[in-house]
Amino acid sequence: MSIELRHLRCFLAIAEESSLTRAAARLHLTQPAVSRTLAALEQHLGARLVDRSTHHLALTAEGRAFRDRAAAALAAFDAAVDPARLRHRPLRLGHAWSAFGPYTTPLLRRWQRDHPDTPLELLRIDDRTAGLTRGEVDAALLRGAVDAPGLVTEELTTEERVAAVPADSPLADLPRLTLHDLADGTVVLNTVSGTTALTLWPPAARPAATITVANTDDWLTAIAAGRGVGVSSASTAALHPHPGVTYRPLPDAPPLPVVLAWRDAFAHPATGALVAMAREIVSGR
């Protein structure tokens, strides 16, 4: 049996709707037709993608892994046959927060000057790879270690880490802070797109309490509300000021790598030019 695009679209609809009934309505199909399409895909892959044993439909581990691959394949196909993109296909550059830090504006301005026929679209996507593994962008500016199959990464620079504390906290009165200063309180962790984890602290001195959020905006709100403290990069302090949050240097935390990543199998033709330009801007050329 050959797998067609309709199998991938059907599976992604099921994954996004968490319901065969809603997926069928979205695709304008009958529920039995959706069930048969899913069964055919699972038979071809030799794996169960959807767990139907519970009241609420959920993806299996294999289904979650296949979802990203299916989304990337569909995105690449849709972009390839989009007539509007055929002549001047934009280069979509994702980021989860802070983009390229202080180099963001120079990059955008120079790209517009040197590559006017290839628009550079900067997109914020709250995801560890800023939508790259799902095919939503062509390249991404990421911070920290990136461990995803099929990605090529180029380290461009590093950023110092900073502590983020409530503006009315006693910690805000200190000129600089240490990881030990933060470990006595609750730490706010962005577990979706952030890079800070409890492993940043030594095993014997890790914070006892954490709060998890899903994006930078919620991270800032939680800290400003006095619910905890956080750790981020210096670019966050520059590009995400907040009246309720004070940033302080955190010299005992290791610097954070800033990398440019792209999917090797679906590289945009202008990826090489983007890498070269980013290197030049960081080096001051």
PyMOL commands that set and color helices and strands:
alter all, ss='L'
color gray80, all
select helices_A, chain A and resi 5-17+20-27+31-45+61-80+83-87+101-114+170-173+179-183+198-200+203-205+216-224+234-239+264-266+271-283
alter helices_A, ss='H'
color red, helices_A
select strands_A, chain A and resi 50-51+58-59+91-95+120-124+139-143+151-159+161-166+186-190+209-213+230-233+245-249+256-263
alter strands_A, ss='S'
color yellow, strands_A
deselect
rebuild
show_as cartoon
